[in-house]
């Protein structure tokens, strides 16, 4: 029998990966959708007058196994994909879209929802029930329930096309990332630290190459190479290869897909009565409108650009003094900024890495969570995994009771997309008096162990681990009644607060002492090294801020305007970014064609949210610093924010935690862009 069509008889009802094969997914989805349709039919056939319980709450509890099957499938598609899964996705994703549209465009169902919504003042609903009713009604309206005839059918067609295009976009980026290899001789390795060379030699050996060193476009290989290689010609080759992914006039070119996605999103928004896709998206965000986002980005740019220009001018002078470089190029920036940072602060990744053994950093993140929230993580060997590298844990609360399951997947491989993310296999909810606890996962791409060294993280990788761990805590601490309002189901420009705030602990000696010990001597990270780390935190911050603003501006340019007349992706992007380009433009490179966040993931018209949430996290951490970074009172308030999920408006949750609205200048203070 198909394992996806029965209860999971595993510890904590975790996913039985060992018994699931690719062939199970489509039959399971078809059957689960059949069951879910009958559940919806039961609601619409109900002769009783529509009320919250028999309509809104009943709807919330439909399609549970559809969601379960989809979560497992799409998580594997990102973390452990193969040709067969990608082939299945082309049928799986449109089928899911069709099912969702059948619900949102069900006239009888919407009629019942509308009746409950219109008499909401007479129903005795608590705050969470009111939020669910509001979200459900808005969900129908925002997904076409009020459309008629041809408009309805066009919406279905658009959604089907978008589902397929998004998958195709991601497949192209993954293929292009995997296709490139830089195979080097020993003479080509000048400037590279031993640990980086050893990892590249290991990669070559895995590919059957002896006495060779292989570098790829996977982040743990790409970033160290462009940071340390003294070979300017090879850095140029790597940077151009990375920037040209899916922008090469071949079968994996994303230019036409980018244009189609942008045009279809715009058409969809107009069908639904919005001026643009961005206006449609931002109706359900803290930022509320494209104008407010653009104003926010403009104000940040005004503060950051002068600092960024000075940084680039200073770095150019330094490169000229060192190597006679007259014009700094994009393939020079990481290399010379790392050298300058070492000169100014006496610190670099190779100095820090011995203190950041992966296993110890994980333990440190767990210890921080324990000190803040009383929770603990216990490794389990009886929970099935989708890959041997995955580590599985049971999470326990402060009384030792079960709180959730945590999967951790840290190393790059061919079937995993680049980057890092948090996801879930099961959300939290309460059903018939039972608190169903979540199954949360983080997926990263860190440097793998070699034959002589364990996995030693760069400081940026430490920040990434704490960031994704912050997301996972948001899921693990969830304590809601309804899964659609639980955990990370919050406004998109609020969801980054719990993740980004966790990064702040990584700069604190009190936190680093918990886990930052030299992997060979067990010596704690020296206080002077931590001080250098703190001082270097704002190094090139102007440049980094302008770069993030550029990405957010590019996102808004695709989604806040009418894209119908855009014909050339490269030329359009160059025009959009001209005021934010601090180094010469590379004609063969393009950000849009590899911008998975907005064309494959869920960040369309939402990339600004990283900077938006940085304002929140900088302000929030100032509160922790005032009271103590492990202060029980402040941690308790923040735990309340985490556990509430999307049950209340995020602005209210933040005010409850902080006692006031966030100070916009907190971010500028932390970044060193304004004088304190």
Steps between C-alpha positions, in 0.01 A plus 500: 500500500612857430664625825372852433141375520507375855585625847873516563570230758841644587639677806297822538331426164810621317535453125589139408762595240633143474172370358413793271610488135451743214224279358282560809456877464261548208261215595499625860429858402214395272339292776555764770339764277199272447455468876544874549241578233249281686580691821427828322181351354385410852537865601310638200227236535445581867139616539569679828543875493869591437693580816862512609514137610321328210665712228822681597632250753380208287688641200816545707496126572459383140776374273739400778656217297522715188713742699707220650575343162582839344734599783697177472518523121610863473750466785665210318484690173715774660730291720536162327373532145565281197382478139197291595378742770545792262298317236225422752494864616376611156180309562491519880516879530223586247279233660543670837431842347180367340386357834565829677313694231207260520463596866556874460264520201227280654199733496292307755793483740577871467134581553513323836830669595355838403192446713713419805720803430206737465353396836839488676392763754225271626728195541677467833848454356828529684797687350646194327164396353443854374840495331425165335164628373660818365785307335264245346266760353787711367660186357191431290471859378872523422485177302213586271182395680323813375607453138250382239506313169804553279694680773464196723629266233786733416605505867513120502707502183744757641546305824566178306761673287669669797530170687682343206719802424620528859611136503671538162685810624639309801601199292697724264689672785583166662620353170720800425642497854589131472632521143800725568832369632834676527765226483841624615860387523708559813663805338157669482435493876695809604351681799255227598513378862583134560148417617349637177751310286432181691126533442557561128728196481228294668247622242738404219551155649121448523489574126776248427774760442843443657751781560233756411302757695136569410303814588127532434226762523373352827544769768754314722723467193424821309520754785841390641647489150408858406602613849850349512624405153788723388427410140299797376426329167347198676298717739361675192411166344317386815309826552392512136392134510292562813343817360414343166304203635178460296603806291689331219269454200484125550222257594531605866463875436250664737450830316170412337380331822574818701299709253210254497484474881507879542233554231271228632529625858411850381202374300383295796517801732303715255235229468460516877467878505854601597731742319794257510622171643686697770181678605325162516777345715549798729134514600594213734831643627606741772632736230150522345586664164770526229531871576586427862755234400665728244512784753657265756763385247568857386562622855735209565685566176545866589671395823704214354616617156747770615658249740510233227667735251767590756557132573549416132731800449709394799512140382605610150789702646602198707491267197702752303765526773516123534483383139472802273128446435359820347140386461347269757277234341232279654741207508740713707265617773494193729875441453619851592235567764611183680862614486408849619288361783794290613727805488258725693370250756751216498222252434388274217300182447806277523580646844144442618408165341691280749267633771185411307483124468154424362399258776597757764312782326189280491543426869546873563177587318320240710652642818389853409145369447517322835620811686233716336201267492587196712473258207746220420592285200557126522650319201292200389613211280151351456363778277526429128701735274490587131883508484774357718639849575179607676506510882173454690406631844207497738434841655391506865343788691615635837310219677658229284182442297495449123496829308587402143738330257799676346684390184838654409658459155829688463710397199476574125434228245385473141130458584479799734449860391739769619439716805338429834140477612263382772197290417259261668360151445213560742368821649365545851129510579248389763233253400237346728694610804830351377801725438656364178865598512707616201773329296748771399805487273791726410700444181841664443807467279808510724858389449521121525752318721818392323729206565699700756259762634143512629250743350629841607264790433579849385347767720241570228403134512461527878266795443309295241456208740372729776273675247332181382490372857307818590243411236480147639434632853207698357359169375593290802359743760166529317198485728195574289161342446513504120786388278448778244568759775769302680879534507648681200159565341539873556539806278803449275674818617468380860614141447868603485498659847539173698779387267696822469487584868681172579804614301567771760600245765792389282685826571471470879785354707250365753342295221819404313651361821228234493632336183788683327793281602801411287434158345854378581587664834148561641615856581208745527497774239722780639332820616717710267385293202137556596566872531657503153199310373263757648700791359512338157122443499437835328788459251368567145150524646414787269586288196306200636197719573499653152524151351195382699309815405590425137351152521185631668472779240537250216223290654270803521591602144374165372186502713389858573485612137337383178756258349315443172734720294824365643674305226862457609561374854866601503446857385205550735695376801797723413274805485329414831828450686706783350481715817601207721788361297823591674726293274506462119207313346569153359305467175496119512359489854141530613343483844137451394560171316640343817284689753332189643363686801255696286444278196497160670455565872245711684678836507346671195435865594641400838879503481497836681382304805858405592586865555157576648545222755855621573346817642289280727784270601747784568243671721406170670859410579562845651234397754686177576825695537339746740378219728758225429520272195361205698259703714205277594240778492592620149537142374157417641345791312672397178385142552146638508560664163638174356224277632223734379588444134246676276215509751535878539628788290881511519508868596292415810724203584809717470356774721406239763860378498681833484251733664525736203530512122844419355748785458593519127845637591590185694615336177708800396661512845596133487631533145715796597325719242401767753687629802366369830 
